[in-house]
Amino acid sequence: MLDILMNKPLLALLAVLTLSTAPANAQEERVTLGWGRLFTNDVFGDTRDRWRTGSYTLSRVRGSEWLGHLPTTPGDILEFRAVGETIAPADLVSPDPDDRRYVGSLTFGLHTHFDWQGFDTSLGGNLVITGPQSGASNLQARIHDLVGLPEPQVFGDQIGDNFFPTAVAEISRRIALPQGEMRPFIEAQAGVEDFVRVGADLSFGGYTREALMLRDGPTGQRYRAVSGSRVEGFSLTVGGDIARVYDSEYFVAGDAAQLEQTRSRARAGIHWQGERSEMFYGLTWLGKEFITQPDTQVVGSVNLRVKF
């Protein structure tokens, strides 16, 4: 089973075949159903500016209509996703030789979300662009210069320019709870990082009710892309997962920093829904990702929508 999940060409082919099953007239009827976004930075968490230090995820969801639940046909709902991420050693000026290399990445993806025999299913493909060509290191250098921080010295030794086609799939099942729901899931990815992940998310309140929820890659936090019932008030989300990581292009053979084969995450968040505006704030604990990593870290995620 795991050999099938980690077969990169097979996963990429499955993604293409699935998306190609959309009805021929779907494109003519498709409209924008919603936008999802999530900004993550360790300044909102442990404030240490290291490792999985920052990311921004933006999703645009297209389809003919949203009825509060997933369609049964793959391709009816399409998500266009863009992600910018920065991964850094703990010290950008004088890095420890045992620390990981700097990574700047930019991802563009196409995913479809559908109901498969009662299971919420997501299947898609990404193109991950790494190195100076992603623009991440240039942007960070300008920010440091703007605020008067020392110039980073790690960009010359960062993970280099490359393109990594990446396939990802997730399947989950909703279990109703009093005033909420639990959602166990399994996820597999092959490409820039190869892993199989299992976990669960719990939510209490109206945040996820009849909404299309998407999963942020770096943190696992679920963010709302298409609104459902929009029940006013506060909602709580908690979750966690553990992954078996087989390979990662973010580490280089011969470096002291080598891949940890087990990767754990735990997260919690609070969402407020008003009559027209909403706000989300979440914290994610990230376990160690490489064998010389001296500590774990905590990052924070925010999403703010204000309508006047």
N, C-alpha and C positions, 0 to 999 in steps of 0.2 A: 504493500500500500504506500509506504513512504517513498519507495523508488519511483512510483508513478507520480506522486505529488511533487518530487524534486526534479522531474524530467523537464528541463527548460524548453526544448523545442515542442514537446507535447503540450505544455501549459500555454505557450504562445499560440499554438495552432487552435487549441480549444477556445481561447479568447476570441480569435478572429472568426471562427466558425459560429460561436454563440452570437456575437454582435451582428453577423451577417444574416441571422434568422429573423431580423425585424421585418415587419410587413412592408411591402414595396411602397405603399403610400404613406408610411409613418412620417417620413421626413416632411411631407407637405403639411401634415396636420400638427407637427410638433411645435410646441411653444415653450418658453422658459417657465418652469414651475417654481423655481426658487434658487437662491444662492446660499451657500454655506461657507463660513470662514472661521479660522481659528489661528490666533497669534500666540506663540509659545516662546518664553524666554526664561532663563534662570534668574533674571533680575526680579521676576515675580515669584521665585521660589526660594532657593537658598542663597541667592545673590552672589554666587562664586564665579561666574563667567568662565565656565569650563565644560569640556566634553560635549554633550548634546546641548549646546548653549542656546540655540534659537532656531525657530522655524516659522513659516507662515504658509498656511494651507488655504486655497481658494477653490471652491467647487461651484460649477454652474450645472443645474439639472434641467434636462429637456425631456418633454414627453407630450402626449396628447392631452392627458388630464391626470389629476391626482384625486383619488377617491378615499384616501385615508388608509390604504393598504397597497402592498406591492402587486403589480400585475403578474400573471402566470406566464407571460411570453417574454423570453429574453429579448432585449433590444427595444422594448416599448419605453423603458426609462433609461436614458443615457446621462451619465455624469462626466463632464469635462473638468479635469482637475489639474491644478498647477501648485507645485510645492517648492519653496526655497528653503534650504536648510544649511546651517553652519555647525560643524563639529570641530572642536578645538582642543589643543592641550591646555593644561591648567595655567600655564604661564606662556603668554604670547611673545614675550620679549626674550626670556632666557629659559626655554623649555627643558624639562628633565629629559635626558636621553631615553629613559624608560617609558615616557609618556607616548600617547598616540599622535599620529600626524594630523595636521590640519586638513579638513575636508570642507569644500564648498560644493554644493550640488543644487541643481535645478531640475525639476521633474515635471513632465507633461504626460497626462494619462487620460484614457478613455475607459469607462467602466459601465457595466449594466447591472441593474438591481432588479431581482424578480423573485417570485414565490415558486419554489420547486418542491412539490408534494408536501406543503406545509412548512418548509424550511425557508427562512429568509436567506437569499443567496446573492453574492456579489462576485462578479468575474470581470477581469479587465487586464489591460496592459499599460505599462508606463515606459517612457524613455527617460532615463536618468542621465543627466549631463554633469560631469564632474570636472574639477580643475579650474584654473584661472578663467577659462572660457565661460564658466557659469556666472562670473561677475561678482561672486560672493566676497572674495578676498579684496577686490578693488573697493567695493562698498564699505567693507569693514575698515579698510585703511583710511578712507575719507572720513568716516565717522570718528575714528580716533584722532585724526588731525583737526576736525571741527571742534571737538570738546577738549583738546589739549592733552590727550593721553599719549604715552610713548608709542612710537611706530612699531607695529608687530614685526617680529623677525622670523616668523614661521612660514611665511607664504612661499618662499623659495623651495621648501621641502615638503610642500603639500601633495596630496594625492593628485596625480596629473590629469591632463585633459583626456577624456574618454567618453564614450557613449555606451550605456548598458540597457538593452531591451530587458524589461522586467515584467513577468506575469504574476498576478496575485489573485487569490480566490479566498472567499470566506463564506462559511455556512453557519447559521445560528437558528435557534428556536426560542420563541417567546413563551414564557411560562407566567401566567397571570398570578399576581399576589394581591392581598388586600391593599388597596391604595397604590399599587405599583406593579412592577414586573421584574422578572429575572430572565436573563438572556445568555445562556452558555453558547460558546462559539468555538470553532476551529478555523484556523487561517493558515494558508500556505503561500509562500513566495519563492520565486526562482528568478535570479538575475543579479542585480547589484549586491543583494544579500539573499542567501538561501536559508530558509527556516520553515519549521512547522510549529505553530503556536496554538495553545489551548487556553481558554479562560472563560470568564463570565462577567457580566455587568448587571447591576441592579439599579433601578430607578424608582423614585417615589414622588408622586405629584404629576402634573400635566405636561411636563417638558417633552416627553417622548410619545405622548398619546396621539395616535393617528398621524404621526409625523414620519418623514423619511430621515432617518439618522444615518450619518456616515462616520467612519472611523478614521481618526487622524493617525498617520503612520508613525511618527516619532514617539508619541505618547500613548496611543491607544484610546485617548479621550473620544467620546462620541459627540458629534456636533450636529445641529439640526440644519438641514438644507431645504426641506419643504415643510412648512408649518402644518400642524394638524388642528387639534381642537383649540389651541391657544388659551388654555385655562389660566386665568390670572392668579398670581401668587408665586410661592417659592417651591422649587423642586430640588431633590437631592439625588445625586448619582454617585455610585461607588463601583469599583471593578478591579480586576487584576488578571494577570495572565503569566504564563511561563512558556518559553520557546526553546526548542532545540535548534541551534544555529549550526549549519553545515559549512558555510563559507561566507566570506565578506570581502568585497573589493575595497573596503575602507581600511584594510590592513595590508602590510607589505611583508613578504617573506624575508626573514633576516632581521627584522626589527625586534627589539625587546618586547614591544607591545604586540601580543598575539591574541587571537580571538578566544574569548570564553565561549564554550559550547552551550552553556545554559544562560539564558537571559530572562530576568524577571522584572515585572512592573506592577505597581499598585497605584490606584488613582481614586480621587474623590472630587466632586464638584458641586456647586450650588448655582441654580438658575433662577432668575427673577423675571416674571412675565407681567408687564403692565398692559394697559389698554392698547397702547400703540408701540411701546418700546420694550426692550428686553436686554438682559445682561447675564453673562455666564463667567464664572471664575472657577478654575479647577487647579488642583495640585497633583503632580505625578511623581512618585518615587521610582527612580530608575536604578536597577541593580547594576553590578559591574559588567562591562562589555569586553574587557581585555584583562589578561592575567596579571599585568603589572599595575592595574588601576588600584590606587590605595584606598578609595572610598566610593560610596554610592553618591547619588545626587538627587536633588528635588528641583523640578522645574514647574513654572506656573503657566496656565493658559487662560486667555481672556477673549471674549467676544462681546461686542457692544453694538446694539442697533437702536438708534434713536430716531423717532419720527415725530414731527411737530404738526 
